[in-house]
Amino acid sequence: MRNRRNILLMMLIAIGISSYAQKTKQPKQELVIVGGKVLSPEDSIQVVQLYYSGLREKVVQNPTLAIDYFNQILKIDPTNYNAYYELAQIYFNKGDLGNAREFAQKATAIKTDNEWYWLLLANIYQEQQDYALIDYALNELIKIAPEKLDYRFDKANALFMMGKADEALNLYNDLEKKVGLTDQVLQGRQKIYLKKNDINKAAADLEQLIKNNPSDVRYYLFLGDLYYANDKVNEALTVYQKALTLDSTNPFTRLAIAQIYDGQKKPKEAFEELKMAFKQPDLNIDQKVKVIIRYFDAFPDPQALQYALELSKILTEAHPDDPKSFSLYGDVLFQKNELESAKIAYQKALDLNKNVYAIWEQLIRIQLSLNDAKGTIKNGEEALTLFPNQYPLYFFTALGYIQNKEYDKAINYLNNALGFDIENVSLKAQIYSSLGDAYQQQKKYKESVAAYENALLIEPNNTYTLNNYAYYLSLRDENLAKAEEMSLKTNQLENDNASFQDTYAWILFKEKKYAEAKVWMQKAILNNPNNAVQFEHLGDILFKLGEIENALQNWKKALALDPANALLEKKINQKKLGE
């Protein structure tokens, strides 16, 4: 085999912003020098093998190994433009624009007439927002593929971004001669006219398009938007209304008119337009959701609630197969405290898509509020099959079991919840407090006290825990001084809570402090005049104070509110406390 000597190939590309001051006044790029050599047959075979190995690794998403193969090629053949191009692509896809640019420039330096190489380089410059170099790359692309007008449109945009509005406008005008007044030409020229604040020319283009296409609603909307964006509201409204005569179902026309009415302080007219827009399935549901959510900021304003309710109801009718529509409808119903209807809406959302945790949680919370123990248990257990790592579900399901008086199961679920690393300290306190309630019902008083104490260690001012702990101590006549202290604290933390006042009065009664107990029970009745238990307790206190007739009157009031209470009836008939 004859000896081959190394040769040096020097290839220059003139494309760099730094050379604006040179005589050519053309953008130029940094000098690119690529050295190469003549390959032996063995080298050529190895290069081919490495190239296909690199392509294989690239296809299977193994960029690191692919890069290694292509770099090996360049060690053997420093002028292999295919390897430079593949490396540029890989680095571009990785977001490494510096390396991508370097390799793409070398590829175009060696292979100057490859459209794909220049297109990749143009895209790299685009990502770097280097518009002068984009312009140069596009010039090369136009030379290579003069029939592809997209490159000319891209060049016009690059010129605009470089601040060369007049050159860009001339190019758009040339393109109009080739393709007519298309949307692309229109949009390009619109940017330039608006940049120059030449609203009249921008409007003239649109009016010409309307004249050429009198039934195309899009151009009316473009013109209306132009007027509206430039504070010509009356002109915008006139154009939108013309568009409406062409297509009364177009949701974008309705939204545009609604926006104008809203700005004119005509909320009813604006809302009517919104309703018409919402009825159209063509209007994206996410856009509709954003409109409804804006009303949430004004809640609990009755008008805002009503508008949100009507629109969300229409949403379910226009998008009956999208769970988002029923979920949002449920949210609005929940805000209006229409819990039964909200429950139905959330259930429908889950029928369409069971994989949204937030909907499960909201549904179960509502069922707990409605004392729907069986529904809470059913949905809680089903949700846990889908979201076993969501500890709130264990808590909610446990509350369902407590409501259903299945305390063993409740305790099991509560302890499962406590097995998680609970970041929400308030929820953790509630779990311990509920555990205290459940153990109390099972007469496991030691465990109940321990659970309450754990709850108070986390949240010493939790009024729910303090009240229940104190009340259950009083029922057992256990540690009444501690019970009185905790109950007084709840009333200091939260004034005018009838339940807390009742508990405190009852503890005072247990301590034989009847006069004080009477004052606090009267406070409780003042804050909740329809509670049978409180009237009964007041009767008991008055009886101890010797006010027998007053005691009888209060027992009778309690019986009227709770006619099935046999013990009350016995107290009244015997005129005795029945201890």
C-alpha distance (Angstrom), angle and dihedral (degrees) to the residues before:
residue distance angle dihedral
M1 . . .
R2 3.77 . .
N3 3.81 119.0 .
R4 3.77 117.0 -100.0
R5 3.77 120.6 -151.6
N6 3.78 125.4 -144.5
I7 3.76 117.7 -106.7
L8 3.80 130.2 -163.6
L9 3.77 118.5 -130.4
M10 3.80 113.8 -162.5
M11 3.76 114.7 -167.6
L12 3.74 122.6 178.3
I13 3.78 129.5 -163.1
A14 3.76 118.5 -164.9
I15 3.79 104.7 -148.3
G16 3.87 116.2 117.8
I17 3.80 135.8 126.1
S18 3.80 88.7 -145.7
S19 3.80 91.1 69.6
Y20 3.84 97.6 59.5
A21 3.79 89.0 112.7
Q22 3.81 93.0 58.7
K23 3.78 121.6 105.0
T24 3.81 95.5 -100.4
K25 3.83 91.6 58.2
Q26 3.82 86.8 -149.1
P27 3.82 123.8 130.3
K28 3.77 111.0 -102.3
Q29 3.75 136.5 -167.4
E30 3.76 127.8 -136.8
L31 3.80 118.1 -80.8
V32 3.81 112.0 -84.0
I33 3.83 117.2 -158.4
V34 3.79 119.6 -174.1
G35 3.78 120.6 -175.0
G36 3.80 121.0 -156.9
K37 3.76 145.8 167.7
V38 3.81 141.2 -150.0
L39 3.81 110.0 -90.5
S40 3.77 126.7 -131.9
P41 3.82 117.6 -132.4
E42 3.78 88.9 -105.4
D43 3.81 90.9 52.8
S44 3.79 90.8 48.9
I45 3.80 91.8 52.7
Q46 3.83 91.4 48.2
V47 3.80 91.2 49.4
V48 3.82 91.2 53.9
Q49 3.80 91.4 48.4
L50 3.80 92.6 48.5
Y51 3.81 91.3 47.0
Y52 3.79 94.3 55.1
S53 3.80 90.7 43.2
G54 3.81 88.9 53.6
L55 3.79 91.8 48.4
R56 3.81 90.4 50.4
E57 3.81 92.4 52.5
K58 3.79 90.9 45.7
V59 3.81 91.4 53.5
V60 3.83 92.9 50.1
Q61 3.83 90.4 51.0
N62 3.79 96.8 -107.9
P63 3.82 99.8 132.4
T64 3.81 96.4 164.7
L65 3.81 93.6 60.4
A66 3.81 91.6 39.6
I67 3.83 90.0 54.8
D68 3.78 89.7 50.7
Y69 3.83 92.5 53.1
F70 3.80 93.6 48.0
N71 3.82 91.8 47.3
Q72 3.81 89.0 52.3
I73 3.80 87.7 55.3
L74 3.80 90.9 54.0
K75 3.80 91.5 52.0
I76 3.79 88.1 57.7
D77 3.80 97.7 34.6
P78 3.83 112.9 20.3
T79 3.83 91.5 -176.3
N80 3.81 96.9 55.4
Y81 3.80 100.3 129.8
N82 3.82 92.5 -174.6
A83 3.80 90.6 61.9
Y84 3.81 91.8 47.0
Y85 3.81 90.1 50.9
E86 3.81 93.8 48.5
L87 3.80 91.3 48.6
A88 3.80 90.4 48.7
Q89 3.81 90.0 52.2
I90 3.80 93.1 49.2
Y91 3.80 94.1 48.7
F92 3.81 91.2 44.8
N93 3.80 90.9 53.9
K94 3.81 89.4 48.4
G95 3.81 90.2 52.8
D96 3.81 92.8 -115.0
L97 3.80 95.5 135.7
G98 3.80 95.1 170.7
N99 3.80 95.1 60.9
A100 3.80 91.4 36.1
R101 3.81 90.2 55.8
E102 3.81 93.6 47.2
F103 3.81 94.4 51.6
A104 3.81 94.8 41.3
Q105 3.81 90.7 51.8
K106 3.82 90.2 52.2
A107 3.80 91.0 48.8
T108 3.82 92.0 52.6
A109 3.81 91.1 43.5
I110 3.79 91.0 58.6
K111 3.80 99.1 34.0
T112 3.80 103.3 33.6
D113 3.80 98.5 172.4
N114 3.82 100.9 52.4
E115 3.81 110.3 116.9
W116 3.80 94.7 -161.0
Y117 3.80 92.9 53.5
W118 3.79 92.3 52.2
L119 3.81 91.4 44.3
L120 3.81 91.0 54.8
L121 3.80 90.2 47.6
A122 3.81 90.5 49.9
N123 3.81 90.0 51.5
I124 3.81 90.6 50.8
Y125 3.79 90.7 51.5
Q126 3.80 88.5 47.5
E127 3.81 91.0 55.6
Q128 3.80 88.8 49.0
Q129 3.82 90.0 47.0
D130 3.79 89.0 -128.6
Y131 3.80 95.4 151.8
A132 3.80 96.9 174.1
L133 3.80 90.7 58.4
I134 3.79 91.1 42.3
D135 3.79 86.5 56.6
Y136 3.79 91.2 52.2
A137 3.81 93.1 47.3
L138 3.79 90.4 48.8
N139 3.81 90.1 51.5
E140 3.79 87.8 56.9
L141 3.79 91.5 47.8
I142 3.80 90.9 50.3
K143 3.82 89.4 52.6
I144 3.80 91.5 49.5
A145 3.84 96.6 42.4
P146 3.83 108.4 19.9
E147 3.80 91.5 165.2
K148 3.83 93.2 62.8
L149 3.79 104.9 89.9
D150 3.82 93.5 -174.4
Y151 3.79 88.5 77.8
R152 3.80 89.9 55.5
F153 3.79 90.9 50.5
D154 3.79 89.4 50.1
K155 3.81 89.9 49.3
A156 3.81 90.9 51.8
N157 3.80 89.5 52.7
A158 3.82 91.4 47.7
L159 3.80 90.3 51.8
F160 3.80 89.3 51.1
M161 3.80 91.4 50.5
M162 3.82 89.3 49.9
G163 3.80 89.5 56.4
K164 3.80 93.8 -107.1
A165 3.79 94.9 127.8
D166 3.81 96.5 157.3
E167 3.81 92.9 51.7
A168 3.80 89.8 47.5
L169 3.81 91.0 49.4
N170 3.80 91.4 51.1
L171 3.78 90.4 51.8
Y172 3.83 92.0 49.6
N173 3.80 88.7 49.9
D174 3.81 89.9 52.0
L175 3.79 89.6 49.0
E176 3.80 90.5 51.0
K177 3.80 88.3 59.1
K178 3.80 89.4 54.8
V179 3.83 101.5 41.4
G180 3.80 106.2 13.1
L181 3.80 128.0 -121.9
T182 3.81 96.3 -36.5
D183 3.80 127.7 167.7
Q184 3.80 89.4 -100.9
V185 3.79 93.1 53.4
L186 3.78 90.6 43.3
Q187 3.78 95.4 50.3
G188 3.80 92.0 47.0
R189 3.78 93.3 50.9
Q190 3.81 91.9 43.0
K191 3.81 90.2 60.7
I192 3.78 90.4 51.9
Y193 3.81 94.9 46.6
L194 3.79 91.4 48.0
K195 3.78 91.1 47.5
K196 3.82 87.2 54.4
N197 3.80 89.9 43.4
D198 3.80 88.9 -122.8
I199 3.81 97.9 146.9
N200 3.78 93.4 164.3
K201 3.81 94.2 60.2
A202 3.79 90.8 44.5
A203 3.80 89.8 51.8
A204 3.81 91.8 45.0
D205 3.82 91.0 58.0
L206 3.79 90.7 51.5
E207 3.77 93.5 45.4
Q208 3.80 89.2 52.6
L209 3.79 89.9 52.0
I210 3.81 90.1 50.1
K211 3.80 89.1 50.3
N212 3.80 90.3 50.5
N213 3.83 93.2 43.3
P214 3.82 106.6 26.6
S215 3.81 94.3 168.3
D216 3.81 97.0 49.2
V217 3.80 106.5 103.7
R218 3.82 92.7 -166.4
Y219 3.78 93.6 74.4
Y220 3.80 92.5 50.8
L221 3.79 87.8 52.9
F222 3.82 91.3 49.0
L223 3.79 90.5 51.2
G224 3.81 93.0 45.0
D225 3.79 90.5 49.5
L226 3.81 90.0 50.0
Y227 3.79 91.6 53.1
Y228 3.81 93.6 43.7
A229 3.82 93.2 49.1
N230 3.80 89.1 53.5
D231 3.82 96.3 48.8
K232 3.81 95.1 -103.2
V233 3.78 91.8 129.9
N234 3.80 99.2 159.5
E235 3.81 92.0 50.1
A236 3.82 89.0 47.9
L237 3.81 92.3 51.2
T238 3.81 91.4 49.8
V239 3.81 91.7 52.5
Y240 3.82 93.3 45.7
Q241 3.79 90.8 50.7
K242 3.80 89.7 52.3
A243 3.80 88.2 52.1
L244 3.80 88.7 51.7
T245 3.79 91.4 57.4
L246 3.81 88.5 56.5
D247 3.81 95.5 47.7
S248 3.78 119.0 6.5
T249 3.81 91.4 -177.2
N250 3.80 96.9 59.0
P251 3.82 103.9 119.1
F252 3.81 94.9 -160.6
T253 3.80 91.6 58.7
R254 3.80 89.2 50.6
L255 3.80 92.0 49.4
A256 3.79 91.8 49.3
I257 3.80 92.2 50.9
A258 3.82 90.6 45.7
Q259 3.80 89.3 54.3
I260 3.79 91.0 53.5
Y261 3.81 93.3 47.2
D262 3.78 89.7 48.8
G263 3.80 90.2 53.7
Q264 3.81 89.2 49.0
K265 3.83 90.4 55.1
K266 3.80 92.9 -111.4
P267 3.82 100.1 132.9
K268 3.82 96.7 165.7
E269 3.81 93.4 51.9
A270 3.81 90.5 44.8
F271 3.79 91.2 50.6
E272 3.81 92.7 51.3
E273 3.79 89.6 54.6
L274 3.81 90.5 48.4
K275 3.79 91.0 52.7
M276 3.80 91.1 52.9
A277 3.80 90.7 49.2
F278 3.81 92.3 48.3
K279 3.79 91.9 55.0
Q280 3.80 90.5 66.1
P281 3.82 114.4 89.1
D282 3.81 88.6 -157.8
L283 3.79 90.5 73.1
N284 3.79 106.4 88.4
I285 3.80 112.5 -105.5
D286 3.81 92.3 -135.4
Q287 3.79 90.0 58.5
K288 3.79 89.5 51.4
V289 3.79 91.7 48.2
K290 3.82 90.3 55.2
V291 3.81 90.0 53.7
I292 3.82 92.5 51.9
I293 3.80 94.1 44.9
R294 3.81 89.6 57.5
Y295 3.80 87.7 66.4
F296 3.81 89.7 58.5
D297 3.81 89.4 73.3
A298 3.82 88.9 64.7
F299 3.83 96.1 48.6
P300 3.02 131.6 154.4
D301 3.81 86.5 33.6
P302 3.85 103.2 118.7
Q303 3.80 94.1 -137.5
A304 3.79 92.9 50.9
L305 3.80 90.3 48.0
Q306 3.79 91.6 50.3
Y307 3.80 93.8 48.2
A308 3.82 91.2 48.0
L309 3.80 90.7 47.9
E310 3.81 94.0 51.6
L311 3.79 93.7 46.1
S312 3.80 94.1 46.6
K313 3.81 90.1 49.3
I314 3.82 89.5 52.7
L315 3.80 87.3 48.0
T316 3.82 91.1 61.1
E317 3.81 90.0 50.0
A318 3.82 94.8 48.3
H319 3.83 93.7 42.9
P320 3.83 105.5 29.1
D321 3.80 93.1 158.2
D322 3.79 97.8 50.4
P323 3.83 115.6 90.8
K324 3.81 90.6 -153.9
S325 3.79 90.5 69.3
F326 3.81 93.9 56.2
S327 3.80 92.8 40.0
L328 3.80 91.2 55.4
Y329 3.80 91.3 43.6
G330 3.80 87.7 53.6
D331 3.81 90.8 50.1
V332 3.81 91.6 54.6
L333 3.80 93.0 45.7
F334 3.79 88.5 50.1
Q335 3.81 90.1 52.9
K336 3.82 88.3 52.9
N337 3.82 88.6 50.0
E338 3.81 90.8 -119.4
L339 3.79 90.4 140.8
E340 3.80 100.2 167.7
S341 3.80 91.7 53.0
A342 3.79 91.2 43.5
K343 3.80 89.5 52.8
I344 3.81 90.8 54.6
A345 3.81 92.0 48.5
Y346 3.80 93.3 50.4
Q347 3.79 91.0 47.0
K348 3.81 89.5 53.2
A349 3.81 90.0 50.5
L350 3.81 89.5 53.2
D351 3.80 91.3 47.7
L352 3.81 86.2 60.5
N353 3.80 96.3 41.9
K354 3.80 124.6 5.8
N355 3.79 94.8 -176.9
V356 3.81 99.9 82.2
Y357 3.80 108.2 97.5
A358 3.82 96.3 -167.7
I359 3.81 91.2 61.8
W360 3.80 92.2 51.5
E361 3.78 91.2 51.1
Q362 3.80 93.7 48.2
L363 3.82 92.0 47.9
I364 3.81 92.6 49.9
R365 3.80 92.2 46.8
I366 3.80 89.4 54.5
Q367 3.79 92.3 48.5
L368 3.79 89.4 52.8
S369 3.81 89.9 50.6
L370 3.80 89.2 51.6
N371 3.83 91.2 48.5
D372 3.79 87.8 -119.4
A373 3.78 94.1 155.2
K374 3.80 97.0 168.4
G375 3.80 92.6 47.7
T376 3.81 90.6 48.2
I377 3.81 91.7 51.1
K378 3.82 93.8 45.5
N379 3.79 95.5 48.7
G380 3.79 93.8 37.7
E381 3.79 92.4 56.1
E382 3.81 93.0 44.0
A383 3.80 91.3 48.9
L384 3.80 90.0 50.9
T385 3.81 90.5 58.4
L386 3.80 87.1 59.5
F387 3.81 99.3 35.3
P388 3.84 107.5 26.7
N389 3.81 92.3 160.5
Q390 3.81 95.7 57.4
Y391 3.81 102.1 101.6
P392 3.84 94.5 -169.5
L393 3.81 87.7 68.1
Y394 3.81 90.6 61.1
F395 3.80 89.1 51.7
F396 3.81 95.2 48.1
T397 3.81 92.3 45.9
A398 3.80 89.3 50.2
L399 3.80 90.2 53.3
G400 3.80 88.1 53.4
Y401 3.78 89.8 53.9
I402 3.82 90.5 48.1
Q403 3.81 89.5 52.7
N404 3.81 87.7 49.4
K405 3.82 90.4 48.8
E406 3.83 92.3 -119.4
Y407 3.77 94.5 134.1
D408 3.82 98.9 166.7
K409 3.80 91.0 59.6
A410 3.79 91.3 43.0
I411 3.81 91.3 54.3
N412 3.80 90.6 48.6
Y413 3.82 92.7 52.9
L414 3.81 92.8 44.4
N415 3.79 91.9 52.3
N416 3.82 89.2 47.8
A417 3.80 88.5 54.5
L418 3.81 90.8 51.0
G419 3.81 88.5 54.4
F420 3.81 88.7 73.6
D421 3.79 127.0 81.3
I422 3.81 95.6 -105.6
E423 3.78 113.4 -159.5
N424 3.81 93.9 179.5
V425 3.81 99.9 83.6
S426 3.80 93.5 -173.5
L427 3.80 90.9 56.0
K428 3.79 90.7 46.4
A429 3.80 89.5 54.4
Q430 3.82 89.9 49.9
I431 3.81 90.4 51.8
Y432 3.81 91.7 53.5
S433 3.79 90.8 45.0
S434 3.81 91.9 51.6
L435 3.78 88.5 47.9
G436 3.80 87.5 55.6
D437 3.83 89.7 52.2
A438 3.81 92.4 49.8
Y439 3.81 94.4 47.8
Q440 3.82 89.3 48.5
Q441 3.79 90.7 56.9
Q442 3.80 89.6 51.3
K443 3.81 89.8 50.3
K444 3.80 89.5 -118.3
Y445 3.77 90.6 138.9
K446 3.79 98.4 167.3
E447 3.80 91.5 54.4
S448 3.80 90.1 43.9
V449 3.80 92.5 54.8
A450 3.81 91.5 47.3
A451 3.80 91.2 51.8
Y452 3.82 93.0 49.1
E453 3.80 91.0 47.5
N454 3.82 90.1 52.3
A455 3.79 89.6 50.4
L456 3.80 91.6 51.6
L457 3.80 92.2 47.6
I458 3.81 86.9 61.4
E459 3.81 97.5 38.2
P460 3.80 111.7 13.8
N461 3.81 91.9 178.5
N462 3.80 97.8 49.7
T463 3.80 100.9 133.1
Y464 3.82 94.3 -163.0
T465 3.81 91.5 57.0
L466 3.81 94.3 41.7
N467 3.81 92.2 50.2
N468 3.80 96.9 47.0
Y469 3.80 93.8 42.8
A470 3.80 91.2 49.9
Y471 3.80 94.0 45.1
Y472 3.80 94.4 50.8
L473 3.80 91.4 47.8
S474 3.81 88.2 54.0
L475 3.80 91.9 50.0
R476 3.80 88.5 55.8
D477 3.84 92.7 42.0
E478 3.77 85.2 -125.3
N479 3.81 126.5 145.7
L480 3.81 92.7 -17.2
A481 3.79 93.3 175.4
K482 3.82 90.0 60.2
A483 3.80 89.9 44.0
E484 3.83 90.9 52.6
E485 3.80 91.7 48.4
M486 3.83 93.1 50.8
S487 3.81 93.7 44.2
L488 3.79 92.8 49.6
K489 3.80 88.1 51.4
T490 3.81 91.7 54.9
N491 3.79 89.9 54.3
Q492 3.78 91.7 48.1
L493 3.80 90.5 50.6
E494 3.79 94.8 45.3
N495 3.80 119.9 26.8
D496 3.79 124.6 -153.8
N497 3.80 96.3 16.1
A498 3.81 103.7 147.0
S499 3.80 94.1 -158.2
F500 3.81 93.0 53.0
Q501 3.82 91.4 45.5
D502 3.81 90.3 50.4
T503 3.82 90.8 51.8
Y504 3.79 92.4 49.5
A505 3.81 92.2 47.4
W506 3.79 90.7 49.5
I507 3.80 92.6 51.3
L508 3.81 90.0 50.2
F509 3.81 87.5 50.3
K510 3.80 89.8 53.0
E511 3.79 88.5 51.4
K512 3.82 89.2 51.2
K513 3.82 91.3 -115.1
Y514 3.79 90.2 136.5
A515 3.80 100.2 161.6
E516 3.82 92.1 53.7
A517 3.79 90.1 42.0
K518 3.82 90.3 55.1
V519 3.84 92.0 54.3
W520 3.79 93.5 50.7
M521 3.80 95.0 44.4
Q522 3.78 90.1 52.0
K523 3.81 88.0 52.7
A524 3.79 89.6 52.3
I525 3.81 92.2 51.2
L526 3.77 91.0 47.4
N527 3.80 89.1 56.7
N528 3.82 94.3 41.6
P529 3.82 112.2 22.2
N530 3.81 95.9 174.2
N531 3.79 102.1 61.0
A532 3.81 115.1 114.5
V533 3.83 94.8 -163.3
Q534 3.80 92.3 56.3
F535 3.82 93.0 51.2
E536 3.79 89.3 48.1
H537 3.80 91.4 50.0
L538 3.80 91.2 48.5
G539 3.79 88.5 51.3
D540 3.79 90.2 52.4
I541 3.82 91.6 50.0
L542 3.82 92.7 47.8
F543 3.79 90.2 49.2
K544 3.80 89.5 55.6
L545 3.78 89.1 49.3
G546 3.81 89.4 54.1
E547 3.81 94.3 -110.6
I548 3.80 93.0 130.8
E549 3.82 98.6 164.6
N550 3.79 92.3 47.9
A551 3.78 88.6 47.8
L552 3.83 90.6 53.0
Q553 3.80 91.5 49.5
N554 3.79 92.1 53.2
W555 3.80 92.9 45.8
K556 3.79 88.8 52.5
K557 3.82 90.3 51.0
A558 3.78 88.5 51.4
L559 3.83 91.3 49.3
A560 3.81 90.6 51.1
L561 3.78 88.2 56.5
D562 3.82 93.4 41.1
P563 3.84 107.5 27.7
A564 3.81 93.9 169.5
N565 3.81 93.3 62.5
A566 3.81 104.2 114.6
L567 3.80 94.4 -177.5
L568 3.79 90.9 56.7
E569 3.78 91.2 50.0
K570 3.80 89.4 51.2
K571 3.82 91.6 51.1
I572 3.78 90.7 52.0
N573 3.80 95.2 46.2
Q574 3.79 94.1 46.2
K575 3.80 95.1 34.5
K576 3.75 86.7 -137.5
L577 3.79 134.5 117.4
G578 3.77 91.5 -125.5
E579 3.81 96.5 -140.4
